[in-house]
Amino acid sequence: TPDEALSLVVALRTVRELAPASAAAGIDSALAKLEQATGTVAATTKVAVASGSAELRDLLAQAISDAVLVQLEYTDAGQELSTPMVAPVRLIVRDGFGYLQAWSLDREDWRTYRLDRISTAQPTTQPAPELPEPPEFGPGWLEQRPEAAEVTLRLRPEAAWVAEYYPIRQLRPGDGWLEVDLLVADPSWLRSLLLRLGRSVLAVRPEQAGEAAAEAAGEALEAYRAG
């Protein structure tokens, strides 16, 4: 069906963000066929993943393939810089963010690093140690749905323009607020919308849908205080 095809287009474009260069031709060919079958809706659908640079992703993918250690420069959510030596094992997308799953030699444990927080990655010639199976990185809130997920926003009156600019499934006015239900296929789009709305957002359901925006806002505040 068109809805199923559109879901595949969104998924493939997300994969395209993290795929190594060697896989790009196959993904692009599949995308072209799906877009031809689904028409203009798929062609105008955009996906944005906070996944660092293409060079960084290719470098990490090669290090995973070569099974070598990599020295990272990494800034955590509290703006603390560290330089962990890791054995990278997997690139993952969750709720609009790209992640590296790796074994930390410093911590002697599995760690997950957000790709857009890795400033540099330097491969070494040291082989990665024999490692146990990495823990399962649970699905994000959107990936638990086979189709676009419904999100409810409770907004202040000054944000009523959302119902005019975006396709809304339902609108419920209240006393000094309004609720809108909308379908979300790309978490990055929702994150950008919530950051734009700021304090005009009173609540988000499900709560996990708003966590990425809250984290991004917190990081921006930390950076402002530090700078």
C-alpha positions as YAML, in Angstrom:
chain: A
units: angstrom
residues:
- id: 1
  name: THR
  ca: [0.00, 0.00, 0.00]
- id: 2
  name: PRO
  ca: [1.14, 3.63, -0.33]
- id: 3
  name: ASP
  ca: [1.43, 3.94, 3.47]
- id: 4
  name: GLU
  ca: [3.65, 0.85, 3.65]
- id: 5
  name: ALA
  ca: [5.81, 2.10, 0.80]
- id: 6
  name: LEU
  ca: [6.19, 5.50, 2.48]
- id: 7
  name: SER
  ca: [7.28, 3.79, 5.71]
- id: 8
  name: LEU
  ca: [9.92, 1.90, 3.72]
- id: 9
  name: VAL
  ca: [11.11, 5.14, 2.12]
- id: 10
  name: VAL
  ca: [11.55, 6.78, 5.55]
- id: 11
  name: ALA
  ca: [13.35, 3.71, 6.90]
- id: 12
  name: LEU
  ca: [15.68, 3.49, 3.89]
- id: 13
  name: ARG
  ca: [16.56, 7.18, 4.07]
- id: 14
  name: THR
  ca: [17.41, 6.72, 7.74]
- id: 15
  name: VAL
  ca: [19.64, 3.74, 6.88]
- id: 16
  name: ARG
  ca: [21.22, 5.85, 4.11]
- id: 17
  name: GLU
  ca: [22.39, 8.34, 6.75]
- id: 18
  name: LEU
  ca: [24.53, 5.70, 8.50]
- id: 19
  name: ALA
  ca: [25.37, 3.32, 5.67]
- id: 20
  name: PRO
  ca: [28.98, 3.07, 4.46]
- id: 21
  name: ALA
  ca: [29.76, 4.42, 1.01]
- id: 22
  name: SER
  ca: [29.91, 0.89, -0.40]
- id: 23
  name: ALA
  ca: [26.20, 0.39, 0.34]
- id: 24
  name: ALA
  ca: [25.00, 3.73, -1.05]
- id: 25
  name: ALA
  ca: [24.37, 2.57, -4.63]
- id: 26
  name: GLY
  ca: [22.11, -0.30, -3.56]
- id: 27
  name: ILE
  ca: [20.13, 1.88, -1.16]
- id: 28
  name: ASP
  ca: [19.73, 4.66, -3.73]
- id: 29
  name: SER
  ca: [18.48, 2.15, -6.32]
- id: 30
  name: ALA
  ca: [15.86, 0.77, -3.92]
- id: 31
  name: LEU
  ca: [14.82, 4.30, -2.96]
- id: 32
  name: ALA
  ca: [14.40, 5.32, -6.59]
- id: 33
  name: LYS
  ca: [12.08, 2.37, -7.23]
- id: 34
  name: LEU
  ca: [9.99, 3.07, -4.12]
- id: 35
  name: GLU
  ca: [9.74, 6.79, -4.88]
- id: 36
  name: GLN
  ca: [8.60, 6.01, -8.42]
- id: 37
  name: ALA
  ca: [5.90, 3.73, -7.03]
- id: 38
  name: THR
  ca: [4.69, 6.16, -4.35]
- id: 39
  name: GLY
  ca: [4.85, 9.41, -6.33]
- id: 40
  name: THR
  ca: [5.34, 12.93, -5.07]
- id: 41
  name: VAL
  ca: [4.53, 12.26, -1.41]
- id: 42
  name: ALA
  ca: [7.57, 10.05, -0.97]
- id: 43
  name: ALA
  ca: [9.74, 12.32, -3.10]
- id: 44
  name: THR
  ca: [9.06, 15.30, -0.82]
- id: 45
  name: THR
  ca: [9.43, 13.36, 2.45]
- id: 46
  name: LYS
  ca: [12.63, 14.36, 4.23]
- id: 47
  name: VAL
  ca: [14.53, 12.51, 6.95]
- id: 48
  name: ALA
  ca: [17.14, 14.13, 9.17]
- id: 49
  name: VAL
  ca: [19.33, 12.15, 11.56]
- id: 50
  name: ALA
  ca: [21.73, 13.79, 14.02]
- id: 51
  name: SER
  ca: [24.54, 11.46, 13.02]
- id: 52
  name: GLY
  ca: [27.76, 13.46, 12.66]
- id: 53
  name: SER
  ca: [29.61, 13.85, 9.38]
- id: 54
  name: ALA
  ca: [29.65, 11.32, 6.56]
- id: 55
  name: GLU
  ca: [33.44, 11.11, 6.95]
- id: 56
  name: LEU
  ca: [33.08, 10.16, 10.62]
- id: 57
  name: ARG
  ca: [30.49, 7.50, 9.87]
- id: 58
  name: ASP
  ca: [32.60, 5.99, 7.08]
- id: 59
  name: LEU
  ca: [35.67, 5.98, 9.35]
- id: 60
  name: LEU
  ca: [33.80, 4.20, 12.15]
- id: 61
  name: ALA
  ca: [32.21, 1.72, 9.73]
- id: 62
  name: GLN
  ca: [35.68, 0.87, 8.39]
- id: 63
  name: ALA
  ca: [37.05, 0.47, 11.94]
- id: 64
  name: ILE
  ca: [34.19, -1.92, 12.73]
- id: 65
  name: SER
  ca: [34.97, -3.89, 9.57]
- id: 66
  name: ASP
  ca: [38.72, -3.97, 10.37]
- id: 67
  name: ALA
  ca: [38.09, -4.79, 14.07]
- id: 68
  name: VAL
  ca: [40.57, -2.17, 15.33]
- id: 69
  name: LEU
  ca: [40.56, 0.19, 18.30]
- id: 70
  name: VAL
  ca: [39.60, 3.85, 17.87]
- id: 71
  name: GLN
  ca: [40.48, 6.87, 20.02]
- id: 72
  name: LEU
  ca: [37.51, 9.23, 20.35]
- id: 73
  name: GLU
  ca: [37.14, 12.83, 21.40]
- id: 74
  name: TYR
  ca: [33.68, 12.89, 22.94]
- id: 75
  name: THR
  ca: [31.58, 15.58, 24.64]
- id: 76
  name: ASP
  ca: [28.85, 14.21, 26.88]
- id: 77
  name: ALA
  ca: [25.47, 15.78, 27.73]
- id: 78
  name: GLY
  ca: [27.10, 17.75, 30.56]
- id: 79
  name: GLN
  ca: [29.63, 19.29, 28.12]
- id: 80
  name: GLU
  ca: [32.47, 17.23, 29.64]
- id: 81
  name: LEU
  ca: [35.19, 16.25, 27.17]
- id: 82
  name: SER
  ca: [36.73, 12.79, 27.30]
- id: 83
  name: THR
  ca: [39.06, 10.75, 25.07]
- id: 84
  name: PRO
  ca: [37.99, 7.12, 25.44]
- id: 85
  name: MET
  ca: [39.76, 4.28, 23.64]
- id: 86
  name: VAL
  ca: [37.03, 2.01, 22.27]
- id: 87
  name: ALA
  ca: [36.40, -1.07, 20.19]
- id: 88
  name: PRO
  ca: [33.49, -0.03, 17.92]
- id: 89
  name: VAL
  ca: [30.98, -2.75, 17.07]
- id: 90
  name: ARG
  ca: [27.76, -1.20, 15.74]
- id: 91
  name: LEU
  ca: [26.19, 1.98, 14.31]
- id: 92
  name: ILE
  ca: [22.55, 2.47, 15.36]
- id: 93
  name: VAL
  ca: [19.72, 4.97, 14.80]
- id: 94
  name: ARG
  ca: [17.25, 5.66, 17.61]
- id: 95
  name: ASP
  ca: [14.63, 8.42, 17.57]
- id: 96
  name: GLY
  ca: [16.48, 10.64, 15.12]
- id: 97
  name: PHE
  ca: [19.98, 10.23, 16.61]
- id: 98
  name: GLY
  ca: [22.88, 8.13, 15.35]
- id: 99
  name: TYR
  ca: [24.85, 6.18, 17.96]
- id: 100
  name: LEU
  ca: [28.07, 4.17, 18.13]
- id: 101
  name: GLN
  ca: [27.92, 1.09, 20.32]
- id: 102
  name: ALA
  ca: [31.42, 0.19, 21.50]
- id: 103
  name: TRP
  ca: [33.47, -1.53, 24.19]
- id: 104
  name: SER
  ca: [35.25, 1.07, 26.35]
- id: 105
  name: LEU
  ca: [38.73, -0.10, 27.36]
- id: 106
  name: ASP
  ca: [38.82, 2.56, 30.09]
- id: 107
  name: ARG
  ca: [35.53, 1.45, 31.64]
- id: 108
  name: GLU
  ca: [35.87, -2.22, 30.73]
- id: 109
  name: ASP
  ca: [32.21, -2.20, 29.76]
- id: 110
  name: TRP
  ca: [29.83, -1.48, 26.88]
- id: 111
  name: ARG
  ca: [29.13, 2.17, 26.16]
- id: 112
  name: THR
  ca: [26.96, 4.06, 23.65]
- id: 113
  name: TYR
  ca: [28.22, 7.31, 22.10]
- id: 114
  name: ARG
  ca: [26.05, 9.78, 20.20]
- id: 115
  name: LEU
  ca: [27.64, 10.40, 16.81]
- id: 116
  name: ASP
  ca: [26.99, 14.15, 16.75]
- id: 117
  name: ARG
  ca: [28.96, 14.47, 20.03]
- id: 118
  name: ILE
  ca: [32.08, 12.78, 18.62]
- id: 119
  name: SER
  ca: [34.40, 15.58, 17.50]
- id: 120
  name: THR
  ca: [37.22, 13.33, 16.26]
- id: 121
  name: ALA
  ca: [37.86, 9.60, 15.86]
- id: 122
  name: GLN
  ca: [41.37, 8.27, 15.28]
- id: 123
  name: PRO
  ca: [41.69, 4.60, 14.22]
- id: 124
  name: THR
  ca: [44.70, 2.72, 15.56]
- id: 125
  name: THR
  ca: [46.53, -0.37, 14.34]
- id: 126
  name: GLN
  ca: [45.68, -2.21, 17.57]
- id: 127
  name: PRO
  ca: [43.26, -5.09, 17.03]
- id: 128
  name: ALA
  ca: [40.05, -5.07, 19.06]
- id: 129
  name: PRO
  ca: [39.92, -7.72, 21.79]
- id: 130
  name: GLU
  ca: [37.61, -10.71, 21.70]
- id: 131
  name: LEU
  ca: [34.32, -9.39, 23.01]
- id: 132
  name: PRO
  ca: [31.05, -10.89, 24.23]
- id: 133
  name: GLU
  ca: [27.83, -10.19, 22.36]
- id: 134
  name: PRO
  ca: [26.91, -6.52, 22.93]
- id: 135
  name: PRO
  ca: [23.70, -5.82, 24.87]
- id: 136
  name: GLU
  ca: [20.56, -5.17, 22.89]
- id: 137
  name: PHE
  ca: [20.01, -1.47, 22.28]
- id: 138
  name: GLY
  ca: [16.25, -1.19, 22.80]
- id: 139
  name: PRO
  ca: [13.98, 0.34, 20.17]
- id: 140
  name: GLY
  ca: [13.06, 3.99, 20.33]
- id: 141
  name: TRP
  ca: [9.51, 5.20, 20.84]
- id: 142
  name: LEU
  ca: [8.86, 5.58, 17.09]
- id: 143
  name: GLU
  ca: [10.43, 2.26, 16.07]
- id: 144
  name: GLN
  ca: [7.95, 0.39, 18.23]
- id: 145
  name: ARG
  ca: [5.28, 1.35, 15.70]
- id: 146
  name: PRO
  ca: [5.17, -0.18, 12.21]
- id: 147
  name: GLU
  ca: [3.79, 3.07, 10.82]
- id: 148
  name: ALA
  ca: [3.98, 6.75, 11.71]
- id: 149
  name: ALA
  ca: [3.30, 7.27, 15.42]
- id: 150
  name: GLU
  ca: [0.58, 9.53, 16.78]
- id: 151
  name: VAL
  ca: [1.83, 12.27, 19.09]
- id: 152
  name: THR
  ca: [-0.34, 14.59, 21.19]
- id: 153
  name: LEU
  ca: [0.84, 18.10, 22.03]
- id: 154
  name: ARG
  ca: [-0.83, 20.26, 24.65]
- id: 155
  name: LEU
  ca: [-0.12, 23.86, 23.67]
- id: 156
  name: ARG
  ca: [-0.64, 27.38, 24.93]
- id: 157
  name: PRO
  ca: [-3.04, 29.51, 22.83]
- id: 158
  name: GLU
  ca: [-0.21, 31.41, 21.13]
- id: 159
  name: ALA
  ca: [0.89, 28.12, 19.49]
- id: 160
  name: ALA
  ca: [-2.49, 27.54, 17.80]
- id: 161
  name: TRP
  ca: [-0.78, 28.22, 14.46]
- id: 162
  name: VAL
  ca: [0.50, 24.60, 14.55]
- id: 163
  name: ALA
  ca: [-3.00, 23.39, 13.66]
- id: 164
  name: GLU
  ca: [-3.00, 25.65, 10.59]
- id: 165
  name: TYR
  ca: [0.47, 24.80, 9.28]
- id: 166
  name: TYR
  ca: [0.58, 21.01, 9.81]
- id: 167
  name: PRO
  ca: [-1.82, 18.14, 9.10]
- id: 168
  name: ILE
  ca: [-3.68, 17.56, 12.37]
- id: 169
  name: ARG
  ca: [-5.73, 14.45, 13.08]
- id: 170
  name: GLN
  ca: [-7.74, 16.06, 15.87]
- id: 171
  name: LEU
  ca: [-7.87, 19.33, 17.78]
- id: 172
  name: ARG
  ca: [-9.32, 19.67, 21.30]
- id: 173
  name: PRO
  ca: [-9.61, 23.14, 22.84]
- id: 174
  name: GLY
  ca: [-9.44, 23.50, 26.62]
- id: 175
  name: ASP
  ca: [-9.38, 26.21, 29.26]
- id: 176
  name: GLY
  ca: [-6.30, 28.21, 28.32]
- id: 177
  name: TRP
  ca: [-4.80, 25.45, 26.17]
- id: 178
  name: LEU
  ca: [-5.46, 23.26, 23.16]
- id: 179
  name: GLU
  ca: [-4.43, 19.71, 22.28]
- id: 180
  name: VAL
  ca: [-3.48, 18.55, 18.80]
- id: 181
  name: ASP
  ca: [-2.93, 15.00, 17.56]
- id: 182
  name: LEU
  ca: [-0.51, 14.58, 14.66]
- id: 183
  name: LEU
  ca: [1.35, 11.73, 12.98]
- id: 184
  name: VAL
  ca: [5.13, 11.72, 13.16]
- id: 185
  name: ALA
  ca: [7.35, 9.64, 10.88]
- id: 186
  name: ASP
  ca: [10.63, 11.47, 11.56]
- id: 187
  name: PRO
  ca: [11.69, 12.16, 15.18]
- id: 188
  name: SER
  ca: [14.07, 14.91, 14.03]
- id: 189
  name: TRP
  ca: [11.16, 16.89, 12.61]
- id: 190
  name: LEU
  ca: [9.28, 16.63, 15.91]
- id: 191
  name: ARG
  ca: [12.39, 17.61, 17.86]
- id: 192
  name: SER
  ca: [12.81, 20.74, 15.73]
- id: 193
  name: LEU
  ca: [9.14, 21.66, 16.13]
- id: 194
  name: LEU
  ca: [9.25, 21.29, 19.93]
- id: 195
  name: LEU
  ca: [12.41, 23.39, 20.18]
- id: 196
  name: ARG
  ca: [10.76, 26.08, 18.06]
- id: 197
  name: LEU
  ca: [7.65, 26.06, 20.26]
- id: 198
  name: GLY
  ca: [9.64, 26.17, 23.49]
- id: 199
  name: ARG
  ca: [7.57, 27.14, 26.53]
- id: 200
  name: SER
  ca: [4.41, 27.10, 24.45]
- id: 201
  name: VAL
  ca: [4.42, 23.30, 24.86]
- id: 202
  name: LEU
  ca: [2.69, 22.27, 28.09]
- id: 203
  name: ALA
  ca: [2.86, 18.48, 27.60]
- id: 204
  name: VAL
  ca: [3.82, 15.79, 25.10]
- id: 205
  name: ARG
  ca: [2.32, 12.30, 24.87]
- id: 206
  name: PRO
  ca: [3.91, 9.81, 24.79]
- id: 207
  name: GLU
  ca: [6.53, 11.39, 27.04]
- id: 208
  name: GLN
  ca: [9.39, 9.64, 25.21]
- id: 209
  name: ALA
  ca: [8.51, 11.62, 22.09]
- id: 210
  name: GLY
  ca: [9.62, 14.84, 23.78]
- id: 211
  name: GLU
  ca: [12.80, 13.54, 25.41]
- id: 212
  name: ALA
  ca: [15.09, 14.33, 22.47]
- id: 213
  name: ALA
  ca: [13.92, 17.96, 22.36]
- id: 214
  name: ALA
  ca: [14.30, 18.33, 26.14]
- id: 215
  name: GLU
  ca: [17.82, 16.89, 25.95]
- id: 216
  name: ALA
  ca: [18.76, 19.21, 23.06]
- id: 217
  name: ALA
  ca: [17.43, 22.23, 24.96]
- id: 218
  name: GLY
  ca: [19.39, 21.19, 28.06]
- id: 219
  name: GLU
  ca: [22.59, 20.86, 26.06]
- id: 220
  name: ALA
  ca: [22.12, 24.30, 24.54]
- id: 221
  name: LEU
  ca: [21.61, 25.79, 28.02]
- id: 222
  name: GLU
  ca: [24.74, 24.05, 29.35]
- id: 223
  name: ALA
  ca: [26.77, 25.34, 26.42]
- id: 224
  name: TYR
  ca: [25.46, 28.89, 27.01]
- id: 225
  name: ARG
  ca: [26.39, 28.74, 30.69]
- id: 226
  name: ALA
  ca: [29.82, 27.34, 29.89]
- id: 227
  name: GLY
  ca: [30.52, 29.86, 27.16]
...
